[in-house]
C-alpha cells in the first residue's frame, strides 16, 4: 500500500506542483489548497488456502484555497483524475483502477477502487517422504471384461 500511496502523491505533485499533499490525517495546521490521500482496505476474501482477493478504496480529498468551487471546477477535477489515475504505476506493479466517483462535502472527495490478488506463503509443514521407490510394469494386458 505504501508504494500505491507514493505513486498517487507523486502524480498529484506533477499535476499540482504548488499544492501540498498530506498522507496522514491532519486536524490543525493544514495549508490550503491541499490534498489528502487515504488508502483503506475494503474487502479481503479467500479464494483458496493460499490466495486472497483484495479491494482497496483510494480516497483523494481536495481542499481548495477558497471555500467555493464551481460545479465546472469539480467536473474538471473529476475528468482529470479519471484520466490520470486510470492506471496507478507503483514501484512494484501497475494497478488498474475502477469505480471512479466523486462527491462534495467537507472538501471534494474523489474515490476509486483497486482490486488485486495476493498469493500467500505456504507455511504448511509436510513430513519428509523419505526414499521413494518406483516400479515400472511392462506389458500390461487388459482382458475383455476387466475395467
Long-range contacts (C-beta under 8 A, 24 or more apart in sequence): 1-39, 1-56, 3-90, 3-91, 3-92, 3-93, 4-39, 4-56, 4-58, 4-88, 4-90, 4-95, 4-114, 5-37, 5-39, 6-90, 6-91, 7-88, 7-89, 7-90, 7-91, 8-37, 8-58, 8-60, 8-85, 8-88, 9-37, 11-84, 11-85, 11-88, 12-37, 12-60, 15-80, 15-84, 30-63, 32-63, 32-64, 32-65, 33-62, 33-63, 33-64, 33-65, 34-62, 34-63, 35-60, 35-61, 35-62, 35-63, 36-60, 36-61, 36-63, 36-107, 42-113, 47-117, 49-120, 49-122, 50-119, 50-120, 50-121, 50-122, 51-117, 51-118, 51-119, 51-120, 52-117, 52-118, 52-120, 53-115, 53-116, 53-117, 54-115, 54-116, 54-117, 54-118, 55-113, 55-114, 55-115, 56-113, 56-114, 56-116, 57-111, 57-112, 57-113, 58-85, 58-88, 58-97, 58-111, 58-112, 58-113, 58-114, 59-109, 59-110, 59-111, 60-109, 60-110, 60-111, 61-107, 61-108, 61-109, 61-110, 62-107, 62-108, 62-110, 63-107, 63-108, 64-107, 64-108, 69-108, 74-102, 74-104, 74-108, 77-102, 77-108, 77-110, 78-102, 78-110, 81-110, 81-112, 85-112, 88-114
